[in-house]
Amino acid sequence: MAKKYRTATLADWDRTYLWHPFTQMQQWEQQEPLIIERGKGSYLIDTEGKKYLDGTSSIWVNLHGHRHPALDRALKNQLDKIAHSTFLGLSNPPAIQLARELIRIMPKGLKRVFYSDNGSTAVEVSLKMAIQYWQQRHPNLGPKNTFLHLKLAYHGDTIGAISVGSIELFHARFKSLLFPTLEADPPYCYRCPLNQTYPSCQMACLDPIERILKEQHRDLAGFIIEPLVQAAAGMITAPPGYLKRIRELCTKYNVLLIADEVATGFGRTGKMFACQHEGVTPDLMAISKGLTGGYMPLAATVTTDEIYQGFLGKYEDFKTFFHGHSYTGNPLGCAVALANLNVFKKEKTLAKLQPKIKTMTRLLQPLRQLSHVGNIRQRGLMAAIELVEDKGTKKPYPLEAQIGHRASIEARSRGLLLRPIGNILILMPPLSTSLSELTSMIKILQASIEATTLALASGQRP
Ligand SMILES: *Cc1c(COP(=O)(O)O)cnc(C)c1O
């Protein structure tokens, strides 16, 4: 048993030895870190025994709540057999069974599962597969050595993933390392890049995409997209039919459609996968976050028979996909992922989700009236509240006001944990969240927005 240390000691050591992700450590070092020791259902519990609602699903990974008995059991049972053996040259039962189950629930036509460890690596794998596929299968169709993606896209933090990403604040510093790509405007209707209004625009933002595909398909191996929701951009939701049209265009111009369902997969949008809302089968799909129900780092890239066939040949043809990780197909991760899929069936998670989605919409409605709420976007159980300094002109708060951060500190003091993206508050509770927990979360959210925007306004005009 690990020795139990006092919170103050742990806090000291945290500030002395650690470097946290996406965190200005100078600011962090001056604060008391919140140290989570346990969890139960929709709650996280700190070292002092204080309970918080997990409003981010522990950053978009948890589905059925913390300490779910079936998931706990699956992990413990697997531990009684083996924690890990390599997937290079060997296989293991949970990884095999999980692949079969995944293919059952995937959009029709996806047939093969390639494991990795996190969302970024699942994306890297999909990019490399796409590039190698064209070289081996259709070298005559062009060099096909780059990708099209949307602006504000987020596909992870590794170099390949940020090459196809475009969140200026995260990526600008690394420009010299990135490979060149093609970019198109996203369907960000609240701040439409074309200054049009949906639906009268008739999705005019698709025209430039078609133009790029038409003119540059010989250079394009794939179009990578977060289907339906650009999550890290602040839950930018695509209008209905947008994804289907992208699929048609990719097919027409011989460009692979890569769906990054790392955030949207496993029920978040109301269906198992976002692509299934529009009957779309991508050529490659990256999954991770919800794959293990938020228990273990595991990811997969799933693809079609057509792509898979492109890698077959005699040993000495060297059409092998030369990629793999030390923990590929990790049995603990796969065992808990299998249990995760079982819970979906047993507890009818997707059916039970529908009333929660409607309730979320209804409860968020009154927040639209708040004087600094510019836009609320929701798809399934993913929601974003974009705060603005001036509602009329949509003028954003300056980043240094840290409005999102302040609002989430306020929410924390009221018992709700959030992680904002700049001026955008994100609410993405576990799928298992009860209606009363959902109500509490949104009540706290509203109170926190009101308190923070008021304090800021009075601070600015003393
Ligand atoms: C989180 C995320 C990733 C990166 O996943 P990691 O596990 O953090 O590497 C990739 N794509 C999308 C859409 C994501 O939301």
The ligand as an SDF file (V2000), in Angstrom:
LIG
                    3D

 15 15  0  0  0  0  0  0  0  0999 V2000
   -8.3030   14.6350  -27.6070 C   0  0  0  0  0  0  0  0  0  0  0  0
   -8.3140   14.5280  -29.0770 C   0  0  0  0  0  0  0  0  0  0  0  0
   -7.2310   14.0140  -29.7790 C   0  0  0  0  0  0  0  0  0  0  0  0
   -5.9350   13.6470  -29.0960 C   0  0  0  0  0  0  0  0  0  0  0  0
   -6.0970   12.5840  -28.2310 O   0  0  0  0  0  0  0  0  0  0  0  0
   -4.9650   12.3460  -27.0850 P   0  0  0  0  0  0  0  0  0  0  0  0
   -5.3850   11.0650  -26.4560 O   0  0  0  0  0  0  0  0  0  0  0  0
   -5.0740   13.5160  -26.1610 O   0  0  0  0  0  0  0  0  0  0  0  0
   -3.6710   12.2730  -27.7740 O   0  0  0  0  0  0  0  0  0  0  0  0
   -7.3360   13.8780  -31.1450 C   0  0  0  0  0  0  0  0  0  0  0  0
   -8.4450   14.2480  -31.7860 N   0  0  0  0  0  0  0  0  0  0  0  0
   -9.5190   14.7410  -31.1570 C   0  0  0  0  0  0  0  0  0  0  0  0
  -10.7320   15.0900  -31.9380 C   0  0  0  0  0  0  0  0  0  0  0  0
   -9.4930   14.9210  -29.7770 C   0  0  0  0  0  0  0  0  0  0  0  0
  -10.5380   15.4670  -29.1430 O   0  0  0  0  0  0  0  0  0  0  0  0
  1  2  1  0
  2  3  1  0
  2 14  2  0
  3  4  1  0
  3 10  2  0
  4  5  1  0
  5  6  1  0
  6  7  2  0
  6  8  1  0
  6  9  1  0
 10 11  1  0
 11 12  2  0
 12 13  1  0
 12 14  1  0
 14 15  1  0
M  END
$$$$
